[in-house]
Amino acid sequence: MSSSLFEEAINLQRAAHELMYLGMDGSPIYSDDLSRRNGEVYRLTAALYGSSARGTTTEGQANVCLALLMGYNASFIDHGEKQDHLQEILNRCWNLLDTLPASLLKLRLLTACYGEVFDELLVDEARKIISSWDSASLTAEQQEAVEEFRNVVDNPYPWEYLED
């Protein structure tokens, strides 16, 4: 994966994460800031998707797919292409997940995929990765990924039915 492609993927992941968690720290959310961030995430997502760049290694491809899934998930802009793009990215992920070694990146990709399709097999595989880690010595990134995984599993909002 070229350094510029890697940087694009990481920049999109960072921007999407910031948009998804905007205001979660208790700070106010201003509509102009939300709109600007949303537009930026959509622009970065569309540019990365449109570049047809995939990465040269399994990890590189996984980083691109993760960035695209995060970008499409975080942005609420859709010009009618979003579902087709998501399906194409998910199809790429299915091939990658079979070959990607157990790692923080794989956990994050499993979480992002589960957030789109809610397949329990993805949850099982993610739990195996988490259980293989020493919970007493998790890095900050691992802790954040585990928390995000649990949040997505515990709150499957598209499939939640509300009682009247």
C-alpha positions as CSV (number, residue, x, y, z in Angstrom):
1,M,0.0,0.0,0.0
2,S,1.5,3.3,-1.0
3,S,2.1,5.8,1.7
4,S,-0.3,8.3,0.1
5,L,-3.1,5.6,-0.1
6,F,-2.3,4.6,3.5
7,E,-2.5,8.3,4.6
8,E,-5.8,8.7,2.7
9,A,-7.3,5.7,4.4
10,I,-6.1,6.8,7.9
11,N,-7.3,10.4,7.3
12,L,-10.7,9.1,6.3
13,Q,-10.9,6.8,9.3
14,R,-9.9,9.6,11.6
15,A,-12.4,12.1,10.1
16,A,-15.2,9.5,10.1
17,H,-14.5,8.5,13.7
18,E,-14.6,12.2,14.8
19,L,-17.9,12.7,13.0
20,M,-19.5,9.6,14.5
21,Y,-18.5,10.6,18.0
22,L,-19.1,14.3,17.6
23,G,-20.6,15.7,20.8
24,M,-20.1,12.4,22.8
25,D,-17.7,14.2,25.1
26,G,-20.5,16.6,26.2
27,S,-19.4,19.5,24.0
28,P,-22.2,21.2,22.0
29,I,-22.8,20.3,18.4
30,Y,-23.1,23.2,16.0
31,S,-25.0,22.7,12.8
32,D,-22.3,24.4,10.6
33,D,-19.6,22.2,12.1
34,L,-21.7,19.1,11.7
35,S,-22.4,20.0,8.1
36,R,-18.8,20.8,7.3
37,R,-17.5,17.6,8.9
38,N,-20.2,15.5,7.1
39,G,-19.3,17.1,3.8
40,E,-15.6,16.5,4.4
41,V,-16.2,12.8,5.3
42,Y,-18.4,12.3,2.2
43,R,-15.8,14.0,0.0
44,L,-12.9,11.9,1.4
45,T,-15.0,8.7,1.1
46,A,-16.1,9.5,-2.5
47,A,-12.5,10.3,-3.5
48,L,-11.1,7.1,-2.0
49,Y,-13.8,5.0,-3.5
50,G,-13.5,6.7,-6.9
51,S,-9.7,6.2,-7.0
52,S,-10.2,2.4,-7.3
53,A,-7.2,2.1,-5.0
54,R,-7.2,-1.1,-3.1
55,G,-3.9,-1.6,-1.5
56,T,-1.2,-4.0,-2.4
57,T,-1.2,-6.2,0.8
58,T,-4.1,-7.8,2.6
59,E,-3.6,-5.3,5.5
60,G,-3.5,-2.4,3.0
61,Q,-6.7,-3.6,1.4
62,A,-8.4,-4.0,4.8
63,N,-7.4,-0.5,5.8
64,V,-9.0,0.9,2.6
65,C,-12.2,-1.1,3.1
66,L,-12.4,-0.1,6.8
67,A,-12.0,3.5,5.9
68,L,-14.7,3.3,3.2
69,L,-17.1,1.5,5.5
70,M,-16.5,4.0,8.3
71,G,-16.9,6.9,5.9
72,Y,-20.2,5.7,4.4
73,N,-21.4,4.9,7.9
74,A,-20.6,8.3,9.4
75,S,-21.8,10.5,6.5
76,F,-25.5,10.9,6.0
77,I,-25.0,12.2,2.4
78,D,-26.3,9.8,-0.2
79,H,-26.7,10.6,-3.9
80,G,-28.2,7.2,-4.6
81,E,-24.9,5.3,-4.8
82,K,-24.3,4.5,-1.2
83,Q,-25.9,1.1,-1.0
84,D,-24.3,-0.2,-4.2
85,H,-20.9,1.1,-3.0
86,L,-21.4,-0.5,0.5
87,Q,-22.3,-3.9,-1.1
88,E,-19.2,-3.8,-3.3
89,I,-17.0,-2.9,-0.3
90,L,-18.6,-5.7,1.8
91,N,-17.9,-8.2,-1.1
92,R,-14.2,-7.2,-1.0
93,C,-14.3,-7.6,2.8
94,W,-15.5,-11.2,2.7
95,N,-12.5,-12.2,0.8
96,L,-10.1,-10.2,3.0
97,L,-11.5,-11.5,6.3
98,D,-10.7,-15.1,5.3
99,T,-7.0,-14.3,4.9
100,L,-6.5,-11.4,7.3
101,P,-4.7,-12.6,10.5
102,A,-6.3,-12.0,13.9
103,S,-5.3,-8.5,14.8
104,L,-6.6,-5.1,15.9
105,L,-7.3,-4.3,12.2
106,K,-9.3,-7.4,11.7
107,L,-11.4,-6.7,14.8
108,R,-12.1,-3.2,13.5
109,L,-13.0,-4.5,10.1
110,L,-15.3,-7.2,11.6
111,T,-17.0,-4.6,13.7
112,A,-17.6,-2.3,10.7
113,C,-18.9,-5.2,8.6
114,Y,-21.2,-6.4,11.5
115,G,-22.6,-2.8,11.7
116,E,-23.8,-3.2,8.1
117,V,-25.0,-6.8,8.0
118,F,-25.5,-8.0,11.6
119,D,-24.2,-11.5,10.9
120,E,-23.5,-13.3,14.2
121,L,-20.6,-15.2,12.7
122,L,-18.7,-11.9,12.5
123,V,-19.4,-11.4,16.2
124,D,-18.1,-14.9,17.1
125,E,-14.9,-14.3,15.2
126,A,-14.4,-10.8,16.8
127,R,-15.0,-12.4,20.3
128,K,-12.2,-14.9,19.5
129,I,-9.8,-12.1,18.8
130,I,-10.7,-10.2,21.9
131,S,-10.5,-13.3,24.1
132,S,-7.0,-14.0,22.8
133,W,-5.8,-10.7,24.2
134,D,-4.6,-10.2,27.7
135,S,-7.3,-7.9,29.1
136,A,-4.9,-6.5,31.7
137,S,-2.5,-5.2,29.1
138,L,-4.7,-3.8,26.3
139,T,-3.4,-0.8,24.4
140,A,-5.5,2.3,24.2
141,E,-6.4,1.4,20.6
142,Q,-7.4,-2.2,21.6
143,Q,-9.5,-0.9,24.4
144,E,-11.2,1.6,22.1
145,A,-11.8,-1.1,19.4
146,V,-13.3,-3.5,22.1
147,E,-15.6,-0.7,23.3
148,E,-16.7,0.1,19.8
149,F,-17.3,-3.6,19.1
150,R,-19.4,-4.0,22.2
151,N,-21.4,-0.8,21.4
152,V,-22.2,-2.0,17.9
153,V,-23.2,-5.4,19.1
154,D,-25.3,-4.1,22.0
155,N,-27.0,-1.4,20.0
156,P,-28.1,-2.8,16.6
157,Y,-30.3,0.2,15.9
158,P,-31.4,-0.7,12.4
159,W,-32.9,-3.9,13.7
160,E,-34.4,-2.6,16.9
161,Y,-38.1,-2.6,17.2
162,L,-39.7,0.1,19.5
163,E,-42.8,-0.6,21.4
164,D,-45.6,2.0,21.3
